[in-house]
Amino acid sequence: MPTLVIFVALAILLAILLAVIVLMPWLRANKSAQNDQLIALNVEVFNERLEELKSDFNDGAMTEAEFKVQKTELERQLLLASEDKNSVILNGSAEQKETSNGLLTKAKREQQFTRNTKVRLTLITCIPLLIIFGYFLSGDRSSVVNLWQAQDKVGQVADDLLTGKIDVPPEWAAKDSVGLMGAIQTNVHKHAHDPMRWMRLADILFAFEANDQALEAQARAYRLAPEDENIAVSYAQTKFFTSGGMLDSSSRKALEDVLQKNPQHQGAQMLMAMGEARSGNYTQALAWVTRLRESIMARDGDHSEALKSLDELSRNIVQQQQASMASAKGDSATKTNSITVSANVTLNPSLAPMLQPSDILFVTIQESTGGAPLAVKRMPAIELTKAVNGYNIELSDEDAMMPTHTLSKAMQEGKQLVLKARVSKSGQAMPQTGDLTANDLPLNYQQGSESKLKVKTEINAQLP
């Protein structure tokens, strides 16, 4: 049954139930008031009959003994009527009975409107309808209806993706990417205590380049299952690369917990080595590389490629260590080993009104063919408006995301590099609609030239 039909049916039932609960006490006849009217009627009849008896006694129509007997009988009847409020016992004359019946009929007629079945049914029917109309007419509910329709259509596909039954959605389901994504997110929140659903949601978000949301999904999975090595390492790896190659407290703790349980976990060892090198802890980084080498050599099989990569990583760490020491001592000869790109970034005046205080400026250098950036600088974009002749930014090997993926190495290998500048409106590293960007600037660098390359670029367009 469609979700919309179920929702409307349940809403109607709930509205009717609330209407009955709220209205029935008001519509119910007031029995206490009716009983009070009957008692008053009995007293009135008693007084009238007593006056008649007194008149007959005064006229000499009855003796004193008969008067007392009749009076006693009236009092007895009044007491009996008071004890039974649902009946009136009157043993007087036919004229008195007719009078009392007329008064009783009048009292019932006055209460009749509260016991009218049509009024009750009308109110109980109209109030739920008014509630439903108010819900749909007070705002645009199309997004909710579209979500329900998507759940009915692709809800099972979303569940199969999140449970690993299928890796790729069917073609007919992939056409409605918005509906499928909504069904996936709804499914994850419905099973919010399943860490694997959060991990698969993160993979899907990465495919859509929604890195911040994917990182949050992995963080939720890690909080649900911190003991799972795969989840912990995946979360730490994502946090490492989205933080510019730095290990923060959460990613470091995740890796340390994994290594405490499994000291030979190679993925965790590699991340620790890269993180320590990026933080300038070169001795610790080399120690992690040594532990990783021993772990690989202890396994059976040919691992020459892996060991070769570790040798290259060690050499890069040593070079960074030497460059750091040379920089501290002012050794100009060692400084020439590191190449610096000095970029002068300006903002086109026509785009200045679009700049917000929360915008972030990203300046990156990467290979023209794509891939991970060789150097990244991130800073408040408001600095562009403060600089008179453009904002100067220097990028070097110190700004590399990975120790083995540096600017100097790429230039020494003669790779074609480009400089990119972008103002992110969301603060995310991935380009999004509305961001302000500059054209990719090729870097023309000749071997043996000066160690600092100066370039200029202008942010002059907005991403559609």
Residue pairs with C-beta under 8 A, 6 or more apart in sequence:
2 148
2 149
2 152
3 148
3 149
3 151
3 152
4 145
4 148
4 149
7 148
8 132
11 128
11 131
11 132
11 135
12 128
12 132
15 127
15 128
15 131
15 132
16 124
16 128
18 127
19 123
19 124
19 127
19 128
20 124
23 120
23 123
23 124
23 127
24 120
27 114
27 119
27 120
27 123
28 114
29 111
29 114
29 115
30 111
30 114
33 111
34 107
34 108
34 111
35 85
35 86
37 107
38 81
38 85
38 86
38 88
38 104
38 107
39 81
39 82
39 85
41 88
41 100
41 103
41 104
41 107
42 78
42 81
42 82
42 88
42 90
43 78
44 103
45 90
45 92
45 96
45 99
45 100
45 103
46 74
46 75
46 77
46 78
48 96
48 99
49 74
49 92
49 96
50 71
50 74
53 62
53 67
53 70
53 71
53 74
54 67
56 62
56 67
57 64
57 67
62 70
73 91
74 92
77 89
77 90
77 91
80 89
81 87
81 88
81 89
81 90
88 100
88 104
90 96
90 97
90 100
113 119
135 141
146 179
146 182
147 179
147 182
147 183
147 186
149 179
150 176
150 178
150 179
150 180
150 182
150 183
151 182
151 183
151 186
153 173
153 176
153 179
154 169
154 173
154 176
154 179
154 180
154 183
155 183
155 186
155 187
157 166
157 169
157 170
157 173
157 180
157 183
158 180
158 183
158 184
158 186
158 187
159 187
160 166
161 167
161 169
161 184
161 200
161 204
162 184
162 187
162 188
162 191
162 196
162 197
162 200
162 201
163 196
163 197
164 196
164 200
168 174
169 180
173 180
174 180
181 204
181 208
184 201
184 204
185 201
187 197
188 194
188 197
188 198
188 201
188 217
191 197
193 224
194 224
195 220
195 221
195 222
195 224
195 225
195 228
195 231
196 221
198 217
198 218
198 220
198 221
198 224
199 217
199 218
199 221
199 231
199 234
201 214
201 217
202 214
202 215
202 217
202 218
202 221
202 234
202 238
203 214
205 211
205 213
205 214
205 217
206 214
209 430
210 430
211 238
211 242
211 428
211 429
211 430
212 242
212 426
212 428
214 238
215 238
215 239
215 242
218 231
218 234
218 235
218 238
219 235
219 250
221 231
221 235
222 231
222 232
222 235
222 254
225 231
226 232
226 254
226 257
227 261
229 258
229 261
229 262
229 265
229 268
232 254
232 255
232 257
232 258
233 254
233 255
233 258
233 265
233 267
233 268
233 271
235 251
235 254
236 247
236 251
236 252
236 254
236 255
236 258
236 268
236 271
237 267
237 271
239 248
239 250
239 251
239 254
240 246
240 247
240 251
240 271
240 274
240 275
241 372
241 401
242 429
243 251
244 376
244 378
244 401
245 274
245 275
245 278
245 400
245 401
245 402
246 275
246 278
246 279
247 255
247 271
247 272
247 275
247 276
247 278
247 279
251 271
251 275
252 275
255 268
255 271
255 272
255 275
258 265
258 268
259 265
259 268
259 269
259 272
262 268
264 295
264 298
266 292
266 295
266 296
269 288
269 291
269 292
269 295
270 288
270 292
272 288
273 285
273 286
273 288
273 289
273 292
273 313
273 317
274 285
274 402
274 403
275 285
276 282
276 284
276 285
276 288
277 285
277 316
277 317
277 320
277 403
278 400
278 401
278 402
278 403
280 324
282 317
282 318
282 320
282 321
282 324
285 317
285 403
286 314
286 317
286 318
289 310
289 313
289 314
289 317
292 310
293 307
293 310
296 303
296 306
296 307
296 310
297 303
297 307
309 404
312 404
313 403
313 404
316 403
316 404
316 406
316 409
317 403
319 337
320 397
320 403
322 334
322 337
323 334
323 335
323 337
323 338
323 397
325 331
325 334
326 333
326 334
326 335
326 337
327 334
327 335
335 451
336 451
337 408
338 396
338 397
338 398
338 408
338 451
339 396
339 397
339 407
339 408
339 411
339 445
339 451
339 452
339 453
340 394
340 395
340 396
340 451
340 452
340 453
341 365
341 375
341 394
341 395
341 396
341 407
341 419
341 443
341 452
341 453
341 454
341 455
342 392
342 393
342 394
342 452
342 453
342 454
342 455
343 363
343 392
343 393
343 394
343 395
343 419
343 421
343 455
343 456
343 457
344 389
344 390
344 391
344 392
344 393
344 454
344 455
344 456
344 457
345 361
345 363
345 384
345 390
345 391
345 392
345 393
345 421
345 438
345 456
345 457
345 458
345 459
346 384
346 387
346 389
346 390
346 391
346 456
346 457
346 458
346 459
347 355
347 384
347 385
347 423
347 436
347 458
347 459
348 458
348 459
348 460
350 460
351 436
351 459
351 460
351 462
352 385
354 436
354 462
355 381
355 382
355 384
355 385
355 423
355 436
356 425
357 380
357 382
358 427
359 380
359 381
359 382
359 423
359 424
359 425
359 427
359 436
360 378
360 379
360 380
360 381
360 423
360 424
360 427
361 377
361 378
361 379
361 380
361 381
361 383
361 384
361 391
361 421
361 422
361 423
361 424
362 376
362 377
362 378
362 420
362 421
362 422
362 423
362 424
362 429
363 376
363 377
363 393
363 395
363 419
363 420
363 421
364 373
364 374
364 375
364 376
364 377
364 419
364 420
365 373
365 374
365 375
365 395
365 407
365 417
365 418
365 419
365 420
365 443
366 372
366 373
366 374
366 417
366 418
366 420
367 374
367 410
367 415
367 416
367 417
367 418
368 416
368 417
368 418
368 440
368 442
369 416
372 401
372 402
372 405
373 401
374 400
374 405
374 406
374 407
374 410
374 417
375 395
375 396
375 397
375 399
375 400
375 406
375 407
376 395
376 399
376 401
376 429
377 393
377 395
377 399
378 429
379 393
381 423
381 424
383 391
384 391
384 423
384 459
390 456
395 407
396 407
396 408
397 406
397 407
397 408
399 407
400 406
400 407
407 417
410 417
411 417
411 445
412 447
414 447
416 442
417 442
417 443
417 445
418 440
418 441
418 442
418 443
419 440
419 441
419 443
419 455
419 457
420 437
420 438
420 440
420 441
421 437
421 438
421 441
421 457
421 459
422 431
422 435
422 436
422 437
422 438
422 459
423 435
423 436
423 437
423 459
424 431
424 432
424 435
425 432
425 434
425 435
425 436
426 432
426 435
431 437
431 463
432 463
433 463
433 464
434 462
434 463
435 462
435 463
436 459
436 461
436 462
436 463
437 459
437 461
437 462
437 463
438 457
438 458
438 459
438 460
438 461
439 457
439 460
439 461
441 455
441 457
443 453
443 455
445 453
